[in-house]
Amino acid sequence: MINKTFVKNFLKITLLFAAAFLAGRFIAQRVPSRQAAAIQTSAEGNWGLSFPEEGKPPIGNATMDELKQYDAYYAEDTEEKVLYLTFDAGYENGNTAPILDALKKHNVHATFFVVGNFISTSPDLVKRMVAEGHTVGNHTYHHPDMSKISSMDAFSKEMGELETLYEQTTGEPITKFYRPPQGKYSVNNLQMAKELGYKTFFWSLAYVDWYQDNQPTKEEAYKKLLGRIHPGAIVLLHSTSKTNADIMDELLTKWEEMGYTFKTLDQIDGSS
C-alpha cells in the first residue's frame, strides 16, 4: 500500500519542479542576451565617457563591439598612434576658415558634421571642405533630440532634408556618416541609421569648447586634448570655438610630435 505522506511529498516536489521550469522558460523568452541587454540599457540618453587612465581609451556607455553591430563607433581598437579628427558645425562665426587653414597646412583631412543652418548660411565653406579633401557628414537638418524620434518616417525626414540640401549645394551626394546631435541617441536610432545606410560616429575625446561667452583657455584646451589623447581616438571639436581656431596649428603640431598620424573615418573599420 502506497504511503500517503510519500505521495503528498512527491506531488509537492513535482509541482515545484514544474513551476521552476515554467519560470525559467518565461525568463528565457523575455530577457535578451547579455550583450543586447547592456546596450539596450546604456544606449538611451546621452553619450558619455569615463577616463580611468590618461593616454588610454575611455570607457563609453556601450563597448566598441556592442556599437559595431549597428555600424556605430566611438574609437578604434588599436595600439597604433592614429586619431580621427572630427568637427561639429552648427553655425558659422568666423572660426571655420582658420581651422581649415591649419588643416591644409598639415595636410590633415577631417570630417565635418554639419546641420542645415550651416549649409544654408555658409555654402562656400562647405564647398571648400569638399574641395580640400574633407568629408562632410550628417548632423541632421534641425539638430533635434533624435532619441525622442521613434518612427522611421520622422527619422528619415530629418536626415533626408540635410542630404537634399547638401547635394543641391555641392552637386554630389553626402557621405553617409551620422553624428547624433548632442550625443543623444537610442538603440532604435542606431538601427534606423544603419537601415538608411549610415555609419554612426560618437567620440572618445572632447572638451567643453562650445560656450561662446566662456571659451576655454589655451592651457585648459591642451590639458584635455593632449592629456587624454589615445591610440584610435575619435576627437570631437566644435568649429565655432575661437580657442580651437587659435590653437589648431599648434595642436596639430603637438599631436604630430607625440607620434600621432591622422586617418579618415572611412578607414576606421579597415574598409579603406
LODO-494441 format. One record per residue (C-alpha): y, x, z; residue in one letter; residue number from 1. Coordinates in steps of 0.02 Angstrom, whole numbers. Example, Ala and Ser with C-alpha at 12.3 -4.5 7.8 and 13.67 -1.06 7.14 Angstrom:
// LODO-494441
> yy,xx,zz,residuo,num
> -225,615,390,A,1
> -53,684,357,S,2
// end
This chain:
// LODO-494441
> yy,xx,zz,residuo,num
> 0,0,0,M,1
> 171,69,-50,I,2
> 285,114,93,N,3
> 441,3,86,K,4
> 553,140,156,T,5
> 494,259,19,F,6
> 533,130,-116,V,7
> 703,97,-41,K,8
> 748,282,-36,N,9
> 680,310,-212,F,10
> 790,170,-281,L,11
> 943,242,-194,K,12
> 912,413,-268,I,13
> 883,340,-441,T,14
> 1046,243,-433,L,15
> 1141,398,-378,L,16
> 1074,500,-523,F,17
> 1116,360,-645,A,18
> 1293,347,-578,A,19
> 1317,535,-589,A,20
> 1251,536,-768,F,21
> 1368,396,-823,L,22
> 1517,477,-738,A,23
> 1478,641,-824,G,24
> 1471,558,-994,R,25
> 1636,468,-960,F,26
> 1723,629,-912,I,27
> 1650,724,-1059,A,28
> 1716,592,-1178,Q,29
> 1889,587,-1105,R,30
> 1928,765,-1054,V,31
> 1973,876,-1204,P,32
> 1916,1055,-1222,S,33
> 1992,1183,-1104,R,34
> 2097,1259,-1243,Q,35
> 2160,1093,-1308,A,36
> 2199,1035,-1132,A,37
> 2300,1192,-1097,A,38
> 2412,1173,-1249,I,39
> 2424,984,-1226,Q,40
> 2493,1013,-1051,T,41
> 2606,1159,-1093,S,42
> 2670,1108,-1263,A,43
> 2776,963,-1206,E,44
> 2958,1002,-1175,G,45
> 3046,1169,-1187,N,46
> 2976,1333,-1248,W,47
> 2979,1454,-1102,G,48
> 2933,1633,-1061,L,49
> 2899,1743,-911,S,50
> 2910,1933,-914,F,51
> 2789,2009,-788,P,52
> 2811,2185,-859,E,53
> 2953,2259,-961,E,54
> 2901,2329,-1128,G,55
> 2751,2213,-1136,K,56
> 2735,2043,-1221,P,57
> 2791,1899,-1110,P,58
> 2683,1751,-1061,I,59
> 2728,1593,-1155,G,60
> 2699,1408,-1125,N,61
> 2547,1424,-1236,A,62
> 2446,1575,-1291,T,63
> 2453,1653,-1464,M,64
> 2279,1585,-1501,D,65
> 2322,1410,-1443,E,66
> 2476,1406,-1554,L,67
> 2390,1482,-1704,K,68
> 2282,1328,-1731,Q,69
> 2446,1241,-1779,Y,70
> 2509,1388,-1885,D,71
> 2632,1424,-1746,A,72
> 2684,1592,-1673,Y,73
> 2792,1669,-1539,Y,74
> 2743,1852,-1562,A,75
> 2614,1959,-1648,E,76
> 2466,2026,-1551,D,77
> 2484,2210,-1593,T,78
> 2512,2381,-1515,E,79
> 2615,2435,-1665,E,80
> 2801,2452,-1633,K,81
> 2859,2317,-1752,V,82
> 2979,2174,-1724,L,83
> 3031,2018,-1817,Y,84
> 3218,1983,-1812,L,85
> 3274,1801,-1823,T,86
> 3439,1709,-1803,F,87
> 3478,1527,-1767,D,88
> 3630,1471,-1866,A,89
> 3703,1306,-1810,G,90
> 3882,1333,-1869,Y,91
> 3994,1471,-1932,E,92
> 4132,1551,-1829,N,93
> 4160,1717,-1916,G,94
> 4016,1817,-1844,N,95
> 3882,1797,-1977,T,96
> 3964,1912,-2106,A,97
> 3972,2065,-1990,P,98
> 3791,2033,-1938,I,99
> 3742,2030,-2122,L,100
> 3841,2190,-2150,D,101
> 3743,2280,-2012,A,102
> 3576,2216,-2077,L,103
> 3619,2276,-2252,K,104
> 3669,2448,-2186,K,105
> 3500,2467,-2101,H,106
> 3402,2384,-2243,N,107
> 3332,2257,-2118,V,108
> 3280,2086,-2179,H,109
> 3290,1942,-2054,A,110
> 3254,1756,-2052,T,111
> 3400,1637,-2026,F,112
> 3352,1464,-1963,F,113
> 3493,1351,-2022,V,114
> 3545,1171,-1995,V,115
> 3630,1052,-2116,G,116
> 3804,1086,-2050,N,117
> 3789,1272,-2083,F,118
> 3736,1249,-2264,I,119
> 3870,1117,-2295,S,120
> 4014,1219,-2224,T,121
> 3956,1395,-2271,S,122
> 3861,1388,-2435,P,123
> 3922,1561,-2488,D,124
> 3847,1639,-2332,L,125
> 3681,1552,-2365,V,126
> 3684,1617,-2544,K,127
> 3724,1791,-2479,R,128
> 3575,1784,-2360,M,129
> 3461,1745,-2506,V,130
> 3540,1875,-2621,A,131
> 3519,2012,-2491,E,132
> 3335,1976,-2464,G,133
> 3338,1874,-2305,H,134
> 3232,1720,-2276,T,135
> 3313,1552,-2237,V,136
> 3208,1436,-2130,G,137
> 3220,1255,-2075,N,138
> 3306,1220,-1908,H,139
> 3315,1034,-1954,T,140
> 3462,942,-2030,Y,141
> 3542,867,-1873,H,142
> 3473,982,-1735,H,143
> 3397,840,-1630,P,144
> 3269,848,-1491,D,145
> 3118,846,-1605,M,146
> 2997,822,-1460,S,147
> 3059,642,-1450,K,148
> 3013,609,-1631,I,149
> 2837,539,-1637,S,150
> 2820,470,-1814,S,151
> 2784,573,-1968,M,152
> 2914,473,-2067,D,153
> 3055,520,-1949,A,154
> 2996,699,-1931,F,155
> 2978,721,-2119,S,156
> 3151,645,-2149,K,157
> 3236,767,-2031,E,158
> 3150,915,-2115,M,159
> 3166,846,-2291,G,160
> 3354,818,-2286,E,161
> 3379,1002,-2245,L,162
> 3257,1053,-2384,E,163
> 3354,949,-2511,T,164
> 3525,1018,-2460,L,165
> 3460,1197,-2464,Y,166
> 3386,1176,-2638,E,167
> 3545,1094,-2702,Q,168
> 3645,1241,-2634,T,169
> 3536,1387,-2687,T,170
> 3437,1317,-2832,G,171
> 3270,1360,-2753,E,172
> 3153,1280,-2625,P,173
> 3167,1330,-2444,I,174
> 3036,1442,-2365,T,175
> 2929,1331,-2255,K,176
> 2968,1414,-2090,F,177
> 3020,1298,-1948,Y,178
> 3102,1326,-1780,R,179
> 3118,1178,-1661,P,180
> 3298,1153,-1604,P,181
> 3322,1217,-1425,Q,182
> 3136,1259,-1424,G,183
> 3096,1077,-1383,K,184
> 2929,1026,-1455,Y,185
> 2765,935,-1433,S,186
> 2588,958,-1495,V,187
> 2621,812,-1611,N,188
> 2771,904,-1683,N,189
> 2668,1060,-1714,L,190
> 2534,961,-1803,Q,191
> 2660,866,-1911,M,192
> 2747,1028,-1961,A,193
> 2580,1101,-2010,K,194
> 2537,948,-2114,E,195
> 2704,969,-2205,L,196
> 2655,1148,-2248,G,197
> 2766,1232,-2118,Y,198
> 2735,1376,-2001,K,199
> 2823,1356,-1833,T,200
> 2908,1505,-1753,F,201
> 2959,1517,-1571,F,202
> 3011,1684,-1496,W,203
> 2960,1815,-1369,S,204
> 3133,1888,-1337,L,205
> 3302,1804,-1325,A,206
> 3451,1804,-1207,Y,207
> 3595,1688,-1164,V,208
> 3710,1727,-1311,D,209
> 3767,1553,-1368,W,210
> 3909,1507,-1249,Y,211
> 4070,1542,-1344,Q,212
> 4179,1549,-1189,D,213
> 4057,1655,-1089,N,214
> 3991,1789,-1205,Q,215
> 3881,1923,-1126,P,216
> 3949,2098,-1112,T,217
> 3879,2238,-1219,K,218
> 3790,2306,-1065,E,219
> 3712,2138,-1022,E,220
> 3651,2119,-1201,A,221
> 3571,2291,-1206,Y,222
> 3487,2267,-1038,K,223
> 3389,2120,-1108,K,224
> 3370,2170,-1289,L,225
> 3316,2348,-1255,L,226
> 3227,2324,-1089,G,227
> 3120,2179,-1146,R,228
> 3082,2231,-1324,I,229
> 2895,2249,-1353,H,230
> 2772,2276,-1496,P,231
> 2758,2122,-1607,G,232
> 2914,2039,-1538,A,233
> 2995,1891,-1625,I,234
> 3177,1912,-1574,V,235
> 3292,1761,-1571,L,236
> 3480,1790,-1581,L,237
> 3621,1671,-1624,H,238
> 3735,1710,-1770,S,239
> 3879,1625,-1678,T,240
> 3883,1764,-1547,S,241
> 4029,1885,-1555,K,242
> 3932,2004,-1444,T,243
> 3790,2006,-1570,N,244
> 3911,2038,-1712,A,245
> 3993,2181,-1615,D,246
> 3832,2268,-1563,I,247
> 3719,2235,-1713,M,248
> 3740,2403,-1798,D,249
> 3715,2500,-1636,E,250
> 3574,2384,-1579,L,251
> 3475,2413,-1738,L,252
> 3502,2600,-1718,T,253
> 3440,2596,-1539,K,254
> 3284,2498,-1585,W,255
> 3250,2622,-1725,E,256
> 3272,2767,-1604,E,257
> 3142,2684,-1492,M,258
> 3020,2694,-1637,G,259
> 3028,2514,-1696,Y,260
> 3016,2458,-1876,T,261
> 3057,2286,-1945,F,262
> 2943,2162,-2030,K,263
> 2974,1989,-2101,T,264
> 2893,1831,-2035,L,265
> 2782,1810,-2187,D,266
> 2692,1968,-2128,Q,267
> 2655,1911,-1952,I,268
> 2479,1848,-1985,D,269
> 2435,1984,-2109,G,270
> 2460,1869,-2258,S,271
> 2579,1990,-2346,S,272
// end
